[in-house]
């Protein structure tokens, strides 16, 4: 039985590892968890002793088979709870992350299986992230960043890279959500901002925003 803190470390290492082909830097873990590097070092040693991570000083951290299995289970529960909170309790998509952070540590496998069935086996959470099945399999969909879509092409929003409350509220304000169809009208050479058409309205968005939206080309 692992503590919530230990599970959070494994989940963080897993998520950071998705964008890092090599081992995850301990400094990056500390920054992501908003804690001191010395605290990370202590926890890393504890997880290594439990054979949940591989750790070499100055080289970083990676998950063992068992460590990854636990991390994926936590991710699965987190994303299922987000679906429940949005679809059944009608929370906004920018309100559910912190609540799901608490609910993801529920230990009952039966509860999570029943939750998944109750939700009719969703494949993605409210932010477009894939939900692992009970065996840990993840069906990733083909996606690109909005910033890479060519002028005059159209695409559908299928996910967000930044799931912070401030970013999601911004998207709500400009009426961009999962499933929105966007057409690229023009791109500014100077700052790479783009003009898009969304529901017959023209919106100018920055390069930072277009680099945080996952889309599928039409």
PERA-V396121 format. One record per residue. RES is the residue in three letters. SS is DSSP state (alpha for helix, beta for strand, coil for the rest). OMEGA is omega as a letter, one per 20 degrees, with the letter a starting at -180 (NA if undefined). Layout:
res->RES ss->SS omega->OMEGA
res->RES ss->SS omega->OMEGA
//
This chain:
res->UNK ss->coil omega->a
res->UNK ss->coil omega->r
res->UNK ss->coil omega->r
res->UNK ss->alpha omega->r
res->UNK ss->alpha omega->r
res->UNK ss->alpha omega->r
res->UNK ss->alpha omega->r
res->UNK ss->alpha omega->r
res->UNK ss->alpha omega->a
res->UNK ss->alpha omega->r
res->UNK ss->alpha omega->r
res->UNK ss->alpha omega->r
res->UNK ss->alpha omega->r
res->UNK ss->alpha omega->a
res->UNK ss->alpha omega->r
res->UNK ss->alpha omega->r
res->UNK ss->alpha omega->r
res->UNK ss->coil omega->a
res->UNK ss->coil omega->r
res->UNK ss->coil omega->a
res->UNK ss->coil omega->a
res->UNK ss->coil omega->r
res->UNK ss->coil omega->a
res->UNK ss->beta omega->r
res->UNK ss->coil omega->a
res->UNK ss->alpha omega->r
res->UNK ss->alpha omega->r
res->UNK ss->alpha omega->r
res->UNK ss->alpha omega->r
res->UNK ss->alpha omega->r
res->UNK ss->alpha omega->a
res->UNK ss->alpha omega->a
res->UNK ss->alpha omega->r
res->UNK ss->coil omega->r
res->UNK ss->coil omega->a
res->UNK ss->coil omega->r
res->UNK ss->alpha omega->r
res->UNK ss->alpha omega->r
res->UNK ss->alpha omega->r
res->UNK ss->alpha omega->a
res->UNK ss->alpha omega->r
res->UNK ss->alpha omega->a
res->UNK ss->alpha omega->r
res->UNK ss->alpha omega->r
res->UNK ss->alpha omega->r
res->UNK ss->alpha omega->a
res->UNK ss->alpha omega->r
res->UNK ss->alpha omega->r
res->UNK ss->alpha omega->r
res->UNK ss->coil omega->r
res->UNK ss->coil omega->r
res->UNK ss->coil omega->r
res->UNK ss->beta omega->r
res->UNK ss->beta omega->a
res->UNK ss->beta omega->r
res->UNK ss->beta omega->a
res->UNK ss->coil omega->a
res->UNK ss->coil omega->r
res->UNK ss->coil omega->r
res->UNK ss->beta omega->a
res->UNK ss->beta omega->r
res->UNK ss->beta omega->a
res->UNK ss->beta omega->r
res->UNK ss->coil omega->r
res->UNK ss->alpha omega->a
res->UNK ss->alpha omega->r
res->UNK ss->alpha omega->r
res->UNK ss->alpha omega->r
res->UNK ss->alpha omega->r
res->UNK ss->alpha omega->a
res->UNK ss->alpha omega->a
res->UNK ss->alpha omega->r
res->UNK ss->alpha omega->r
res->UNK ss->alpha omega->r
res->UNK ss->alpha omega->r
res->UNK ss->alpha omega->a
res->UNK ss->alpha omega->r
res->UNK ss->alpha omega->a
res->UNK ss->alpha omega->r
res->UNK ss->alpha omega->r
res->UNK ss->alpha omega->r
res->UNK ss->alpha omega->r
res->UNK ss->alpha omega->r
res->UNK ss->alpha omega->a
res->UNK ss->alpha omega->a
res->UNK ss->alpha omega->a
res->UNK ss->alpha omega->a
res->UNK ss->coil omega->r
res->UNK ss->coil omega->r
res->UNK ss->coil omega->r
res->UNK ss->coil omega->r
res->UNK ss->coil omega->a
res->UNK ss->coil omega->r
res->UNK ss->coil omega->a
res->UNK ss->coil omega->a
res->UNK ss->coil omega->a
res->UNK ss->alpha omega->a
res->UNK ss->alpha omega->r
res->UNK ss->alpha omega->r
res->UNK ss->alpha omega->r
res->UNK ss->alpha omega->r
res->UNK ss->alpha omega->a
res->UNK ss->alpha omega->a
res->UNK ss->coil omega->a
res->UNK ss->coil omega->r
res->UNK ss->coil omega->a
res->UNK ss->coil omega->a
res->UNK ss->coil omega->r
res->UNK ss->alpha omega->a
res->UNK ss->alpha omega->r
res->UNK ss->alpha omega->a
res->UNK ss->alpha omega->r
res->UNK ss->alpha omega->r
res->UNK ss->alpha omega->r
res->UNK ss->alpha omega->r
res->UNK ss->alpha omega->r
res->UNK ss->alpha omega->r
res->UNK ss->alpha omega->a
res->UNK ss->coil omega->r
res->UNK ss->coil omega->r
res->UNK ss->coil omega->r
res->UNK ss->coil omega->a
res->UNK ss->coil omega->a
res->UNK ss->beta omega->r
res->UNK ss->coil omega->a
res->UNK ss->coil omega->r
res->UNK ss->coil omega->r
res->UNK ss->coil omega->r
res->UNK ss->coil omega->a
res->UNK ss->beta omega->r
res->UNK ss->coil omega->r
res->UNK ss->coil omega->r
res->UNK ss->coil omega->a
res->UNK ss->coil omega->r
res->UNK ss->coil omega->r
res->UNK ss->coil omega->r
res->UNK ss->coil omega->a
res->UNK ss->coil omega->r
res->UNK ss->coil omega->r
res->UNK ss->coil omega->r
res->UNK ss->coil omega->a
res->UNK ss->coil omega->a
res->UNK ss->coil omega->r
res->UNK ss->beta omega->r
res->UNK ss->beta omega->r
res->UNK ss->alpha omega->a
res->UNK ss->alpha omega->a
res->UNK ss->alpha omega->a
res->UNK ss->coil omega->a
res->UNK ss->coil omega->r
res->UNK ss->coil omega->a
res->UNK ss->coil omega->r
res->UNK ss->coil omega->r
res->UNK ss->beta omega->a
res->UNK ss->beta omega->r
res->UNK ss->beta omega->r
res->UNK ss->beta omega->a
res->UNK ss->beta omega->r
res->UNK ss->beta omega->r
res->UNK ss->beta omega->r
res->UNK ss->coil omega->r
res->UNK ss->coil omega->a
res->UNK ss->coil omega->r
res->UNK ss->coil omega->a
res->UNK ss->alpha omega->a
res->UNK ss->alpha omega->a
res->UNK ss->alpha omega->a
res->UNK ss->alpha omega->r
res->UNK ss->alpha omega->r
res->UNK ss->alpha omega->r
res->UNK ss->alpha omega->r
res->UNK ss->alpha omega->a
res->UNK ss->alpha omega->r
res->UNK ss->coil omega->r
res->UNK ss->coil omega->r
res->UNK ss->coil omega->a
res->UNK ss->coil omega->r
res->UNK ss->coil omega->a
res->UNK ss->coil omega->r
res->UNK ss->coil omega->r
res->UNK ss->beta omega->a
res->UNK ss->beta omega->r
res->UNK ss->beta omega->r
res->UNK ss->beta omega->a
res->UNK ss->beta omega->a
res->UNK ss->beta omega->r
res->UNK ss->beta omega->r
res->UNK ss->coil omega->a
res->UNK ss->coil omega->a
res->UNK ss->coil omega->a
res->UNK ss->coil omega->r
res->UNK ss->coil omega->r
res->UNK ss->coil omega->a
res->UNK ss->beta omega->r
res->UNK ss->beta omega->a
res->UNK ss->beta omega->r
res->UNK ss->beta omega->a
res->UNK ss->beta omega->a
res->UNK ss->coil omega->r
res->UNK ss->coil omega->r
res->UNK ss->beta omega->r
res->UNK ss->beta omega->a
res->UNK ss->beta omega->r
res->UNK ss->beta omega->r
res->UNK ss->beta omega->a
res->UNK ss->coil omega->r
res->UNK ss->alpha omega->r
res->UNK ss->alpha omega->r
res->UNK ss->alpha omega->a
res->UNK ss->alpha omega->r
res->UNK ss->coil omega->r
res->UNK ss->coil omega->r
res->UNK ss->beta omega->r
res->UNK ss->beta omega->a
res->UNK ss->beta omega->r
res->UNK ss->beta omega->a
res->UNK ss->beta omega->r
res->UNK ss->coil omega->NA
//
